Each structure stands twice: as C-alpha cells, then as structure tokens.
C-alpha cells in the first residue's frame, strides 16, 4: 500500500463490498459498463470528455457559490469527485482536499471550546457580511416587508 492509498481512520476502503446488496449490484454494473466503454478508444475519449466537462461545470458553479451562504465547497468537492473518476490529477487533488479537511477538523476539535466558538463566530460574521453585501448590491426582494428590516442596516 503506497502513500497515495493511505486514508484517515474510519474512511471506507477501496472494497466494493460496502452497502446494501442492490447498491453493490448497481455499482458493479456501472463499473462493468465503464470498462466496456474504455475498451473502445473513441468511446473512451468521448466519455472522458463528457465527464471532464460535467465535472468542470459543477466545479465552476460551486466556486461561484463559495462566498455565498450555502454548500459551495460541497459542490466543488462533488465536481472534483466526478472528474477524479477519470483523471489521476483530480484524484490526487481530491485526496489532498480530503486530507486537508480531515486535518482541519482534527485541529479544531482539539482546541478549547472558546477557540471553536471564535471560529464559528468568525464564520457567521463572514456569512452575514456576504449576505448584507449581496442585498446592498441587488436590493431587497419585493416580498420582504419594509417594517422587518431595521433602518441602520442601510438596505432601504
């Protein structure tokens, strides 16, 4: 087992024997279908091109959503995972991102509760600042009652 194959404790192995039987059958059927496609060089090229394009579009959409409240980074990781199904460089990037996220989570859970609270407060302040900036740029939606928005927010 090389350095690339090491995963943090608790992660699923490469074995396809996890999950309910119907899911295992579907997963193995997909792998057989993909192996059939890869036997034909032209079909393999088209398939890789489609996977790369779809994954790239999902990554681009996720990157647009990163500064906004919501699942921006999750969408980026899903896009990278799609591209990683066919490209080695994306697989390496996905492993690096997972390891970085794991290290951050371990680091944060080992900190004092006040540090975790400070990080949560900074994250909340950032999200609120992004929402306020977006509302300043595009204005309040028409369905928001005026009496609900304090004047000191400057969102008139």
C-alpha positions as CSV (number, residue, x, y, z in Angstrom):
1,X,0.0,0.0,0.0
2,X,1.6,3.3,-1.2
3,X,1.4,6.7,0.4
4,X,-1.4,7.6,-2.0
5,X,-3.6,4.8,-0.7
6,X,-3.4,5.8,2.9
7,X,-6.6,7.2,4.3
8,X,-7.6,8.6,7.7
9,X,-9.1,6.1,10.1
10,X,-12.8,5.5,9.6
11,X,-12.9,6.1,5.8
12,X,-14.3,3.4,3.5
13,X,-11.8,1.1,2.0
14,X,-11.5,0.6,-1.8
15,X,-13.5,-2.6,-1.5
16,X,-16.9,-2.6,-3.3
17,X,-18.5,-4.8,-0.6
18,X,-20.0,-2.0,1.4
19,X,-23.6,-1.0,1.4
20,X,-26.9,-2.8,0.6
21,X,-26.8,-5.5,-2.0
22,X,-28.8,-3.6,-4.6
23,X,-26.3,-0.7,-4.3
24,X,-23.4,-3.1,-4.7
25,X,-25.0,-4.6,-7.8
26,X,-25.7,-1.2,-9.3
27,X,-22.1,0.0,-8.5
28,X,-20.5,-3.1,-10.1
29,X,-22.8,-2.9,-13.1
30,X,-21.7,0.7,-13.6
31,X,-18.0,-0.4,-13.4
32,X,-18.6,-3.1,-15.9
33,X,-20.3,-0.6,-18.3
34,X,-17.4,1.8,-17.9
35,X,-14.9,-0.9,-18.6
36,X,-16.8,-1.8,-21.8
37,X,-16.6,1.9,-22.8
38,X,-12.9,2.1,-22.1
39,X,-12.2,-0.8,-24.4
40,X,-13.0,1.4,-27.4
41,X,-10.6,4.3,-27.7
42,X,-13.1,6.7,-29.4
43,X,-15.8,6.0,-26.9
44,X,-13.3,6.3,-24.1
45,X,-12.2,9.7,-25.3
46,X,-15.8,10.9,-25.6
47,X,-16.7,9.5,-22.2
48,X,-13.7,11.2,-20.6
49,X,-14.5,14.5,-22.3
50,X,-18.1,14.3,-21.1
51,X,-17.1,13.5,-17.5
52,X,-14.5,16.3,-17.6
53,X,-17.0,18.8,-18.9
54,X,-19.7,17.9,-16.5
55,X,-17.3,17.9,-13.5
56,X,-15.8,21.2,-14.6
57,X,-19.2,22.8,-14.9
58,X,-20.1,21.6,-11.4
59,X,-16.8,22.9,-10.0
60,X,-17.3,26.3,-11.7
61,X,-20.8,26.5,-10.2
62,X,-19.6,25.5,-6.8
63,X,-16.8,28.1,-6.9
64,X,-19.3,30.8,-7.8
65,X,-21.3,29.7,-4.7
66,X,-18.3,29.5,-2.3
67,X,-18.6,33.1,-1.0
68,X,-22.4,32.8,-0.6
69,X,-24.1,31.1,2.3
70,X,-24.8,27.5,1.3
71,X,-23.0,24.4,0.2
72,X,-20.4,26.0,-2.2
73,X,-17.4,23.9,-1.1
74,X,-19.5,20.7,-1.0
75,X,-20.5,21.3,-4.6
76,X,-16.8,21.9,-5.6
77,X,-15.8,18.6,-3.9
78,X,-18.6,16.8,-5.8
79,X,-17.4,18.2,-9.1
80,X,-13.8,17.2,-8.3
81,X,-15.0,13.7,-7.3
82,X,-16.7,13.4,-10.7
83,X,-13.6,14.5,-12.6
84,X,-11.5,12.2,-10.3
85,X,-13.4,9.2,-11.5
86,X,-11.5,9.5,-14.8
87,X,-8.4,11.7,-14.2
88,X,-5.4,10.9,-12.0
89,X,-4.6,14.6,-11.3
90,X,-8.1,15.2,-10.0
91,X,-7.9,12.0,-7.9
92,X,-4.7,13.4,-6.3
93,X,-6.4,16.8,-5.7
94,X,-9.4,15.1,-4.1
95,X,-7.2,13.1,-1.8
96,X,-5.3,16.3,-0.9
97,X,-8.5,18.1,-0.2
98,X,-9.9,15.3,1.9
99,X,-6.7,15.1,4.0
100,X,-6.7,18.9,4.4
101,X,-10.3,18.9,5.6
102,X,-9.5,16.0,8.0
103,X,-6.5,17.8,9.4
104,X,-8.6,21.0,9.9
105,X,-11.4,19.1,11.6
106,X,-8.9,17.3,13.9
107,X,-7.1,20.5,14.7
108,X,-10.4,22.3,15.5
109,X,-11.8,19.6,17.7
110,X,-8.6,19.5,19.8
111,X,-8.9,23.3,20.6
112,X,-10.5,24.8,23.6
113,X,-14.2,25.5,23.3
114,X,-13.5,29.2,23.2
115,X,-11.4,28.8,20.0
116,X,-14.1,26.8,18.4
117,X,-16.7,29.4,19.4
118,X,-14.4,32.1,17.9
119,X,-14.1,30.3,14.6
120,X,-17.8,29.7,14.5
121,X,-18.4,33.4,15.2
122,X,-15.9,34.5,12.5
123,X,-17.7,32.2,10.0
124,X,-21.1,33.6,11.0
125,X,-19.8,37.2,10.7
126,X,-18.4,36.4,7.2
127,X,-21.6,34.9,6.0
128,X,-23.7,37.8,7.3
129,X,-21.3,40.3,5.7
130,X,-21.7,38.4,2.3
131,X,-25.5,38.4,2.6
132,X,-25.5,42.1,3.6
133,X,-23.2,43.0,0.6
134,X,-25.4,41.0,-1.8
135,X,-28.5,42.7,-0.5
136,X,-26.8,46.1,-0.9
137,X,-25.9,45.3,-4.5
138,X,-29.2,43.7,-5.7
139,X,-31.6,45.2,-3.2
140,X,-34.2,43.6,-1.0
141,X,-36.6,41.1,-2.6
142,X,-40.1,42.6,-3.1
143,X,-41.6,40.0,-0.8
144,X,-39.7,41.3,2.3
145,X,-41.8,43.7,4.4
146,X,-40.2,47.0,5.0
147,X,-41.0,47.0,8.7
148,X,-39.0,43.9,9.1
149,X,-35.7,45.5,8.0
150,X,-34.0,47.9,10.5
151,X,-33.0,51.2,9.0
152,X,-29.5,51.0,10.4
153,X,-28.7,48.2,8.0
154,X,-28.9,50.6,5.1
155,X,-30.9,48.2,3.0
156,X,-33.8,50.6,2.2
